[in-house]
Amino acid sequence: MENVSVKSIQTNKRRVFIYWLEFLKPYHKLANKEMEALGTLLYYRFELAKEISNTELVDRLLFSSDMRKKVRSDLGDMKSGVFNNLLTALRIKKVITKDNKIHPSLIPNMDPDSNGFKLIFNFEINETK
């Protein structure tokens, strides 16, 4: 493969979801707090999916009141109203659907048994734009 630049990032499982969202920012245009909340939700969704193969159940559990409390705690003991406003903002931006599912394009395709994850960008350069 020619014209390839590879960079490795040392991180942990929680932080990889924030990096994922930071790299995708040109697509979703979320604010930092929205990315932090969504990254935390993605982390817990990943952890649930390791134990539960039914994605409908994973999505339902992810937005349960117990899981919401856990996410709010991870976000610095965020007040319930503030967290609900964040979720509303994510719904308005169509990141979370009205039936509480994270948009599939924002869920990284990560193997739970792997110690790595690759995100590949293909820059198509068009000089006329």
Secondary structure, DSSP 8 states (H G I E B T S, - for coil): --S---------HHHHHHHHHHHTHHHH---HHHHHHHHHHHHHHHHHHHH---HHHHHHHHTSHHHHHHHHHHTTS--HHHHHHHHHHHHHTTSB-TTS-B-GGGS----TT-S-----------TT-
